[in-house]
């Protein structure tokens, strides 16, 4: 029925568009931390940790390294919890479905925005739970939106990476709040507005997303969400065609693979793919977290503490973050480039998908090395290039992570595997705080040697694409 099919097409387009806006404007705001720190410093948060010290010429200078360390600790804890709590959130999503997971995420996000709104310089410690709640709620928005790729068939990986790119770009939200703050909008007003936006998330949860999951491949005339009085009609039309909504039994990000014995969750954890993918994600994520968490003090050092110049580079960094939503689909297109082409003799669709990930994994590792080298060179104008490489690499990293897990492992384990790998990588990311302390202490504020070590560490990421390439070549040899 043309009218019914047009209605389904319109709903799917609206689901995709509103999900993109949700990820772009809210989900990953916490990664715009550098912009928010600039506001918090002007508001006097943790200012009691700044002390007067004697400079090299006997002059009195204000040492705010303690304040910087405290801001770094806030971000370290938030970024850790953002990833570590993805594990229980993954189980929550897999067991209870989309509606329950999203309502929980909306509650956390709203509480986080309200805590920031009612914090002050006298209540600086309120930032610790507030930023953590923002981070955990935001990742639940992303997790529940990635299944929307199942609505678009052969463009599935592109949609997944697109949403991850929007998640990265949402870090520009704090940049917008910074610009509003400079023209007189208070921090409290901005975050109260964000809290009020939660009603939009609730409405989208009930009207534009399934109660459980979006299956893949989709049944004919698949419907989901509340349809404002038309649900009975829609359901009956679906039943007439011999199809019913199967989101109760299908896991998110399902694969169209032949019926065979799937790996158990334990087998997935012990596989070479999982171990090397964890290494691939962890070393690059640590590099990014350290860069974001130390950007303000790094720019302070390169600009000799000139506030206007620091603000200029912070703004440039935030603007480049907006490009994440434009960079991420390139990775999806790389992974979907084989769609529609004939498969090799004896090759399954799953094997073709896996083979397509090799180039993506390799390019992501290569980008990280280039980004790390640029961040290591203490030349201020070069940081513009560093910002561009950072947002490009980060978009490829998280989009590629989700897409690879959906391709390499059974779909029924996706939520658990995604949560576990983010949790384990978060444990590695905890190293950022002792590294920052090392730079501020023994290294005298100079991060050069740490940056060199991180660049060398990033080379470990190349092990993963090499492993996948050798696996795919072995499969091809067996077929031959």
C-alpha positions in Angstrom: 0.0 0.0 0.0 1.7 3.2 -1.2 0.3 5.4 1.5 1.3 3.0 4.3 4.8 2.6 2.9 5.2 6.4 2.5 4.2 6.8 6.1 6.8 4.2 7.2 9.5 5.9 5.0 8.6 9.3 6.5 8.8 7.9 10.1 12.2 6.3 9.4 13.6 9.5 8.0 12.3 11.5 10.9 13.8 8.9 13.3 17.2 9.3 11.6 17.0 13.1 11.5 15.9 13.6 15.2 18.5 11.0 16.3 21.2 12.9 14.5 20.1 16.2 16.2 20.0 14.4 19.6 23.6 13.1 19.2 24.8 16.3 17.6 23.4 18.7 20.3 23.6 16.7 23.5 25.2 13.3 23.7 29.0 14.0 23.8 28.9 17.5 25.3 31.3 16.5 28.0 34.2 16.2 25.5 34.0 20.0 25.0 35.5 20.2 28.4 38.2 22.7 27.4 35.6 25.3 26.6 33.7 24.8 29.8 36.9 24.9 31.8 37.6 28.4 30.4 34.2 29.5 31.8 34.7 27.8 35.1 38.0 29.5 35.6 36.5 32.9 35.0 33.7 32.0 37.5 36.4 31.1 40.1 35.8 27.4 40.4 38.7 25.8 42.5 40.4 29.2 42.6 41.3 28.5 46.2 43.9 26.1 44.9 45.9 28.9 43.2 48.8 30.0 45.3 51.4 32.8 45.1 54.9 31.7 44.4 58.2 33.4 43.7 59.3 33.5 40.1 62.8 33.3 38.6 63.3 37.0 39.0 62.1 37.1 42.5 58.6 38.4 41.4 55.4 37.0 42.8 53.4 34.9 40.4 50.2 33.0 40.7 50.6 29.3 40.4 47.3 27.6 39.4 48.7 24.1 38.7 46.6 22.8 41.6 43.5 24.2 40.0 44.4 22.7 36.6 45.0 19.3 38.3 41.5 19.5 39.9 39.9 20.3 36.6 41.8 17.4 35.0 40.6 15.1 37.8 37.0 16.1 37.1 37.4 15.2 33.4 39.3 12.0 34.2 36.6 10.7 36.4 33.8 11.7 34.0 35.5 10.1 31.0 36.3 7.0 33.0 32.7 6.6 34.2 31.4 7.5 30.7 33.2 4.4 29.4 33.2 2.1 32.4 29.5 2.4 33.1 28.8 1.5 29.4 29.2 -2.1 30.6 26.1 -2.2 32.9 24.3 0.1 30.5 25.0 -2.4 27.7 23.4 -5.2 29.8 20.5 -2.8 30.7 20.0 -2.1 27.0 20.2 -5.8 25.9 17.9 -7.0 28.7 15.3 -4.3 29.0 15.4 -2.6 25.6 15.4 0.9 24.2 12.7 2.6 26.2 14.0 1.7 29.7 17.6 2.4 28.7 16.7 5.8 27.3 14.5 6.9 30.2 17.4 6.0 32.6 19.8 8.0 30.4 17.5 11.0 30.2 17.2 11.0 34.0 21.0 11.0 34.5 21.5 13.7 31.9 18.8 15.9 33.4 20.3 15.5 36.9 23.8 16.4 35.5 22.6 19.6 33.9 20.7 20.7 37.0 23.8 20.1 39.2 26.0 22.2 36.9 23.2 24.9 36.9 23.1 25.1 40.7 26.9 24.8 41.3 29.1 27.7 42.1 32.7 28.5 43.0 31.7 27.7 46.6 30.3 24.4 45.5 33.0 23.5 43.0 33.1 19.8 44.0 29.5 19.5 42.7 31.2 19.3 39.2 32.4 15.8 40.0 29.0 14.1 40.0 27.5 16.6 37.5 29.9 16.1 34.7 29.9 12.3 35.3 26.1 12.2 35.0 26.3 14.2 31.8 28.8 11.8 30.3 26.9 8.6 31.3 23.6 9.9 30.1 25.0 11.1 26.9 26.6 7.7 26.0 23.2 6.1 26.5 21.7 8.5 23.9 24.4 7.3 21.5 24.0 3.6 22.3 20.2 3.6 21.8 20.5 5.6 18.5 23.1 3.4 16.7 20.4 0.7 16.0 18.7 3.3 13.7 21.2 2.1 11.1 19.2 -1.1 10.8 16.4 0.9 9.2 18.6 1.7 6.2 19.9 -1.6 5.0 23.1 -1.3 2.9 24.0 2.0 4.5 24.1 0.6 8.0 27.8 1.2 8.8 27.5 4.7 7.3 24.6 5.6 9.7 26.4 4.1 12.7 29.6 6.1 12.0 27.4 9.2 11.2 25.9 9.0 14.7 29.3 8.6 16.3 30.5 11.6 14.3 27.6 13.6 15.6 28.4 12.5 19.1 31.9 13.9 18.7 30.6 17.1 17.2 28.3 17.7 20.2 31.4 18.6 22.2 30.9 22.0 20.5 27.9 22.5 22.8 30.1 23.8 25.6 31.8 26.1 23.0 28.3 27.6 22.2 27.7 28.1 26.0 31.2 29.8 26.2 30.2 32.3 23.5 26.8 32.9 25.1 28.6 33.4 28.5 30.8 36.1 26.8 27.7 38.1 25.8 26.1 37.9 29.2 24.2 34.6 29.4 24.8 33.0 32.7 26.1 29.4 33.2 23.0 28.7 35.2 20.5 29.8 32.5 22.3 27.8 29.8 22.2 24.5 31.8 18.6 25.1 32.9 17.7 25.3 29.2 19.5 22.0 28.6 17.6 20.4 31.5 14.3 21.6 29.9 15.2 20.0 26.6 14.8 16.6 28.3 11.1 16.7 27.4 12.1 16.4 23.7 14.2 13.3 24.5 11.2 11.7 26.3 8.8 12.4 23.4 11.3 11.0 20.9 11.7 7.8 23.1 7.9 7.0 22.9 7.0 8.2 19.4 10.1 7.6 17.2 11.9 4.6 18.7 10.9 0.9 19.5 10.1 -0.3 22.9 12.7 -3.1 22.5 15.0 -3.1 19.5 15.1 -2.5 15.7 15.7 -5.9 14.0 18.0 -6.5 11.0 17.0 -7.4 8.3 13.7 -5.6 8.7 10.4 -7.4 8.2 8.1 -6.0 5.6 6.1 -3.0 6.8 8.0 -3.0 10.1 6.6 -0.4 12.5 7.6 1.0 15.9 6.8 3.6 18.5 3.4 5.1 19.5 1.5 6.2 16.4 -1.0 8.7 17.9 -4.1 6.5 17.5 -3.0 4.8 14.3 -1.2 1.9 16.0 -4.1 -0.5 15.6 -4.5 0.2 11.9 -0.8 -0.2 11.3 -0.6 -3.4 13.2 -3.5 -4.9 11.3 -2.0 -4.0 8.0 1.3 -5.6 9.0 -0.6 -8.7 10.1 -2.3 -8.9 6.8 1.0 -9.3 5.1 2.1 -12.0 7.5 4.6 -9.8 9.4 4.6 -8.6 12.9 7.0 -6.4 14.8 9.9 -8.5 15.8 11.8 -6.1 18.0 11.1 -8.3 21.0 13.2 -11.1 19.7 15.9 -9.4 17.6 19.0 -7.9 19.2 20.2 -4.5 17.9 22.6 -4.4 15.0 21.7 -7.9 13.8 23.5 -9.3 10.8 22.0 -11.1 7.8 24.1 -14.2 8.1 23.4 -17.8 7.3 22.0 -19.9 10.2 24.9 -21.4 12.1 26.2 -21.9 15.6 27.1 -18.5 17.0 30.0 -17.8 19.3 29.1 -17.7 23.0 29.9 -14.4 24.9 32.9 -16.1 26.6 34.3 -17.2 23.2 34.0 -13.6 22.0 35.9 -12.3 25.0 38.7 -14.8 24.6 39.0 -14.2 20.8 42.0 -12.6 19.2 39.8 -10.0 17.6 38.4 -8.8 20.9 41.8 -8.5 22.6 43.5 -6.7 19.7 40.4 -4.4 19.2 40.6 -3.5 22.9 44.3 -2.6 22.5 43.5 -0.6 19.3 40.8 1.4 21.1 42.6 1.9 24.4 45.9 3.3 23.2 44.2 5.8 20.9 41.5 6.8 23.4 44.2 7.4 26.1 46.0 9.7 23.6 42.8 11.7 23.0 41.8 12.0 26.6 45.2 13.3 27.6 45.1 15.8 24.8 41.6 17.1 25.8 42.3 17.0 29.5 45.6 19.0 29.2 44.7 21.3 26.4 44.2 24.4 28.6 47.5 24.1 30.5 49.3 23.2 27.2 48.0 26.4 25.6 48.8 28.4 28.7 52.4 27.3 28.2 52.6 27.9 24.5 51.0 31.4 24.8 52.9 32.4 27.9 49.5 32.6 29.7 47.9 35.2 27.5 44.2 34.8 28.2 43.0 36.3 24.8 45.3 34.0 22.9 44.3 31.0 24.9 40.6 31.8 24.3 41.3 32.1 20.5 42.8 28.6 20.3 40.1 27.1 22.6 37.5 28.6 20.2 39.4 27.2 17.2 39.5 23.7 18.8 35.8 23.8 19.6 34.9 24.9 16.0 36.9 22.0 14.6 34.9 19.6 16.8 31.8 20.6 14.8 33.4 18.9 11.8 33.2 15.5 13.5 29.8 14.8 12.0 31.2 15.5 8.5 34.3 13.3 9.0 32.7 10.2 10.5 30.6 9.2 7.4 33.8 8.8 5.4 34.7 5.9 7.6 31.2 4.4 7.1 31.5 4.7 3.4 34.9 3.0 3.5 33.3 0.1 5.4 30.2 0.0 3.2 32.1 0.4 -0.1 31.6 -3.3 -1.0 27.9 -3.3 -0.7 26.1 -4.0 -3.9 29.2 -5.6 -5.4 29.3 -9.4 -6.1 30.9 -11.5 -3.4 34.0 -13.6 -4.1 33.2 -17.2 -4.7 32.3 -18.9 -1.5 32.5 -15.6 0.5 29.8 -14.8 3.0 28.4 -11.3 3.6 29.9 -11.3 7.1 33.4 -12.1 5.7 33.0 -9.3 3.1 32.0 -6.9 5.9 35.0 -8.0 8.0 37.4 -7.6 5.1 36.1 -4.0 4.5 37.1 -3.1 8.1 40.8 -3.6 7.5 41.3 -0.3 5.7 39.3 1.6 8.2 41.2 0.2 11.2 44.6 1.0 9.5 43.7 4.6 8.5 42.4 5.2 12.1 45.7 4.1 13.6 47.7 6.1 11.0 45.7 9.3 11.7 46.4 8.9 15.5 50.2 8.8 14.9 50.1 11.9 12.7 47.9 13.7 15.3 50.2 12.7 18.2 53.3 13.9 16.3 51.7 17.3 15.7 50.6 17.5 19.3 54.2 16.7 20.4 55.8 19.6 18.5 55.7 22.7 20.8 54.9 25.2 18.0 51.7 27.2 18.6 50.4 27.7 15.0 50.8 24.0 14.3 48.1 23.3 16.8 45.5 24.2 14.2 46.5 21.2 12.2 46.6 19.2 15.5 42.9 20.1 16.1 41.9 19.0 12.6 43.7 15.7 12.9 42.3 15.1 16.3 38.7 15.5 15.3 39.2 13.4 12.2 40.8 10.6 14.1 38.3 10.7 17.0 35.4 10.4 14.5 37.0 7.4 12.8 37.9 5.9 16.2 34.5 5.7 17.8 32.5 5.1 14.7 34.9 2.3 13.6 34.8 0.8 17.1 31.0 0.3 17.0 30.9 -0.8 13.4 33.7 -3.4 13.9 31.9 -4.9 16.9 28.7 -5.2 14.9 30.5 -6.9 12.1 32.9 -9.2 13.9 30.7 -10.6 16.6 27.1 -12.0 17.0 24.6 -9.3 17.2 23.0 -10.7 20.4 26.2 -9.8 22.3 26.6 -6.3 20.8 25.4 -4.3 23.9 27.5 -6.4 26.3 30.6 -6.4 24.1 30.3 -2.7 23.4 29.9 -1.9 27.1 32.7 -4.2 28.1 35.2 -2.9 25.7 34.4 0.7 26.6 34.7 -0.2 30.3 38.1 -1.9 29.9 39.4 0.9 27.8 38.2 3.3 30.5 40.5 1.5 33.0 43.4 2.2 30.7 42.3 5.9 30.4 42.7 6.3 34.1 46.4 6.6 33.4 45.8 10.2 32.3 45.6 11.6 35.8 49.0 10.2 37.0 50.4 11.3 33.7 49.2 14.9 34.2 50.6 14.8 37.8 53.9 13.6 36.3 54.0 16.5 33.9 53.1 19.1 36.5 55.6 17.6 39.0 58.8 15.9 37.9 58.7 17.1 34.3 58.2 20.7 35.4 55.1 21.4 33.3 56.8 20.3 30.0 54.8 17.5 28.3 57.4 16.8 25.5 58.7 13.5 26.8 55.2 12.3 27.7 54.0 13.2 24.2 56.9 11.3 22.6 56.1 8.2 24.7 52.4 8.4 23.7 53.3 8.7 20.1 55.4 5.5 20.3 52.5 3.8 22.3 50.1 4.7 19.5 52.1 2.4 17.1 50.6 -0.6 18.9 47.3 0.2 17.3 48.6 -1.2 14.0 48.6 -4.7 15.4 44.8 -4.9 15.1 44.4 -4.2 11.3 47.3 -6.5 10.6 45.6 -9.3 12.5 42.3 -8.8 10.7 44.0 -8.7 7.4 45.9 -11.9 8.0 42.6 -13.6 9.1 40.8 -12.5 6.0 43.7 -13.6 3.8 43.6 -17.0 5.5 39.9 -17.3 4.8 40.5 -16.5 1.2 43.3 -19.1 1.0 40.9 -21.7 2.4 38.3 -20.9 -0.2 40.9 -21.0 -3.0 
